[in-house]
């Protein structure tokens, strides 16, 4: 049996800033393919694995555990984060031929359920989240499961770019949000310019609400790292606070310290200094 870990993060392989953070020896950057928020609380962490060869019906709990162990190089760190956040970490195994999926609860070491279509899976996932109205805009290059679930009006949860974890203290340093910019220089990019929706893209107010919620849950700061394919510098932007609207979505980010630095000069020490 063979499997593939599909992701909706399209620019990950070209994100030199993320690769630089990954090189810090005393830290590890943790990613989850999905996380859900309901009533301003983190309700679940999610990852997934697509069965590309073989039959999902052959998956036993022992094979599931082995597949997760082989796939997740940061397995124990991710378990610690789920424990600190007081939520379950779920792993979804799925195949395209039958659209069957199995959900394994890593936190409880138990099989959570089996779903006979991606619609059924999406309905189960929707229990973890507030109702979200999808915009007509859709990113290009998404995995097929994301396209199908969006067509079903029950999408896969948004992914978490990174949680920076201290290997020595086993504490979460910060939540990281990577922002690629092409229309403006790295130094001038401002996420506040994209809070409201347009006919061409969905607004980011809800996205920032869930990022704020997970940071509040784990008790850490948020660092936005702005990068570009065309520049050798990155911007490290510490978030001081948020202004919320009547629906508790984010209407404005209040920025704290901002550091512009050459990527090749970025190290763990000056990264931590930018968080102060």
C-alpha positions, -999 to +999 in steps of 0.1 A: +000+000+000+013+035-009+001+069+003+006+105-004+003+135+019-016+161-001-016+198+009-034+229-002-003+250+006+008+257-030+039+277-025+055+256+003+083+241-018+094+276-030+091+293+004+127+300+013+117+318+045+100+287+058+130+265+049+152+290+068+131+287+099+132+249+096+170+251+098+171+265+133+187+236+153+170+243+187+135+247+172+110+227+152+083+241+130+050+222+133+023+222+106-012+209+106-031+205+073-063+217+091-077+232+123-112+242+132-127+269+154-162+271+168-176+297+191-141+313+194-126+281+206-101+257+189-120+224+184-097+201+165-064+196+146-064+176+114-040+159+090-046+136+060-031+109+039-043+098+004-041+061-004-026+060-039-020+023-043-039-005-025-074-006-009-084+015+021-105-014+032-072-032+040-063-006+066-062-020+101-055+001+132-020-013+133-014-003+096-028+032+104-005+037+133+025+026+112+016+049+083+013+079+107+046+070+123+063+069+089+047+101+077+049+123+107+086+131+115+073+154+143+048+130+157+056+134+194+058+172+192+024+174+175+010+152+202+023+176+228+007+205+210-027+188+209-024+181+246-015+217+254-044+229+233-068+205+249-082+192+216-080+159+196-056+155+167-074+136+139-058+118+109-080+113+078-071+084+054-089+086+021-090+073-015-104+088-047-117+057-063-145+052-038-143+085-019-141+064+013-123+079+043-113+066+077-107+090+106-082+080+133-081+100+166-044+100+175-050+117+208-073+089+220-056+061+199-089+050+184-107+048+151-132+076+150-153+067+120-157+057+084-173+078+057-185+066+024-181+099+005-163+132+007-197+148+014-201+126+045-166+134+056-173+172+051-205+170+071-186+154+100-159+180+098-185+208+098-194+198+133-161+213+145-166+247+129-189+277+128-209+279+096-188+294+068-202+307+035-178+299+007-170+326-018-171+320-055-134+325-057-112+294-057-075+291-056-058+273-084-037+241-080-057+226-051-057+188-045-088+171-059-102+164-024-103+201-017-121+208-050-147+181-044-154+191-008-158+228-018-182+218-045-201+199-018-202+231+003-185+214+032-148+223+028-117+208+044-106+231+073-080+258+066-044+248+072-020+261+099+012+274+084+034+269+114+038+266+152+074+272+162+083+248+190+113+249+214+129+215+215+146+221+249+117+236+269+089+219+249+071+253+248+054+269+218+074+300+208+048+315+184+023+309+157+037+317+122+018+329+092+037+331+059+027+358+035+039+359-001+038+392-019+041+400-055+023+433-061+041+453-034+076+451-020+082+430+011+087+462+032+053+477+022+030+447+023+002+450+048-024+423+055-049+449+065-053+457+028-069+423+023-094+421+051-125+429+030-138+406+003-139+416-034-154+400-065-120+385-071-111+371-037-125+363-003-117+386+026-092+376+053-112+387+084-124+352+092-090+336+085-073+360+109-100+352+135-091+315+135-054+323+136-060+346+166-080+318+183-053+292+180-027+317+193-050+325+222-056+288+229-019+279+231-010+313+247+016+325+222+024+354+200+018+356+162+046+363+138+038+372+102+067+365+078+064+383+045+085+370+016+088+373-022+102+353-051+119+385-062+136+398-031+163+385-008+149+402+023+120+391+045+098+411+069+092+398+104+060+414+117+050+409+153+013+413+159+005+435+189-033+431+190-065+429+168-095+450+164-127+429+160-160+436+143-195+429+156-191+392+145-158+389+164-140+386+130-108+406+127-113+440+111-077+453+116-043+441+127-024+463+151+013+457+143+041+456+168+077+453+160+087+451+123+121+438+112+134+438+076+163+414+073+183+396+046+172+360+046+207+346+047+213+366+079+182+354+097+190+331+126+172+319+158+186+347+179+175+376+158+142+359+151+135+357+189+146+394+192+119+403+166+093+388+188+100+411+218 
